[in-house]
């Protein structure tokens, strides 16, 4: 990219443009262009981000066990916030509550579990807004609200 920018600026200057105008079009400063020209190696020396290794992350077997626990008949209608305490009461620890949520979300099972219905939108009553003078009269049994 740096070499391409230098080539484009040189071509523009050769055609009669000024350095600072060519740099302005490319979105770089003249100082940046001078620094790039002074470099012998135009390769970006920054290290690319590496994939981190998380030693304590859940294994595929542990994730499968979480899914199996959540899909058992006694737990399939419960959210993780109720499953984890029930397992703790029995002396069983599978994973943290947040891990349950994370695994269920990754497998598309984090929705309303059981017979609970999705909330319905609330219909608000119609309002009357005065937009000019002498609009204080309103029909009977109506709600008055100003914006």
SVG drawing of the C-alpha trace seen along z (x, -y; Angstrom):
<svg xmlns="http://www.w3.org/2000/svg" viewBox="-67 -31 84 67">
<polyline fill="none" stroke="black" stroke-width="0.4" points="0.0,0.0 2.8,-2.4 4.6,-1.7 1.3,-2.2 0.8,-5.6 4.3,-6.7 3.8,-5.7 0.4,-7.5 1.9,-10.7 4.9,-10.6 2.6,-10.2 0.4,-13.1 3.5,-15.3 4.8,-14.3 1.5,-15.5 1.9,-18.9 0.1,-18.5 1.6,-19.6 2.8,-17.1 0.5,-18.3 -2.6,-18.2 -1.8,-14.6 -1.3,-13.6 -4.6,-15.3 -6.4,-13.2 -4.9,-10.0 -5.7,-11.0 -2.1,-11.1 0.2,-13.9 3.2,-15.2 5.3,-14.2 4.1,-10.6 5.0,-10.6 8.5,-11.8 8.9,-9.2 7.8,-6.4 10.2,-7.6 13.1,-7.5 12.4,-3.9 14.4,-1.2 11.8,1.5 8.1,0.5 6.7,3.7 4.6,3.2 6.7,4.4 3.9,4.7 3.0,8.1 -0.3,9.4 -2.7,10.4 -2.4,14.1 -5.2,16.3 -5.1,16.5 -5.0,19.9 -7.3,20.0 -6.2,22.9 -9.4,23.0 -11.9,22.7 -14.6,25.4 -13.8,28.4 -16.2,29.8 -17.1,32.6 -18.0,30.1 -20.1,28.1 -21.9,31.2 -22.5,32.1 -24.0,28.7 -26.4,29.1 -27.3,32.6 -28.1,31.3 -30.2,28.3 -32.2,30.6 -33.2,33.2 -36.9,33.3 -36.6,31.8 -34.5,28.8 -35.7,28.2 -38.2,25.6 -35.9,23.8 -33.4,21.0 -29.8,21.4 -30.4,19.1 -32.6,21.8 -30.8,24.9 -27.4,24.1 -28.8,23.6 -30.8,26.8 -27.8,28.7 -25.8,27.1 -28.5,28.2 -27.9,31.8 -24.1,31.3 -23.4,31.3 -21.3,28.7 -21.2,28.6 -20.2,25.1 -20.9,21.5 -24.2,19.9 -22.6,17.6 -21.0,20.6 -24.5,22.2 -25.8,19.0 -22.8,18.8 -23.1,22.4 -26.8,22.2 -26.5,19.0 -23.8,20.5 -26.1,23.4 -29.2,21.3 -31.0,22.6 -31.0,19.4 -34.6,18.4 -37.7,18.5 -37.6,22.0 -40.7,23.9 -44.2,22.6 -43.5,18.9 -44.7,16.7 -42.9,13.8 -44.0,10.4 -46.6,8.6 -46.3,5.0 -48.3,2.6 -50.8,0.4 -50.6,-3.1 -53.8,-5.3 -54.2,-7.9 -53.0,-11.3 -54.1,-14.8 -51.4,-17.4 -52.0,-21.1 -50.1,-22.4 -51.5,-26.0 -53.5,-28.5 -57.1,-27.8 -56.8,-24.0 -57.4,-23.4 -60.9,-21.9 -60.8,-18.2 -63.4,-15.5 -64.7,-13.9 -62.9,-10.9 -59.6,-11.6 -56.1,-11.9 -54.2,-15.2 -50.4,-15.1 -48.0,-17.7 -44.8,-16.8"/>
</svg>
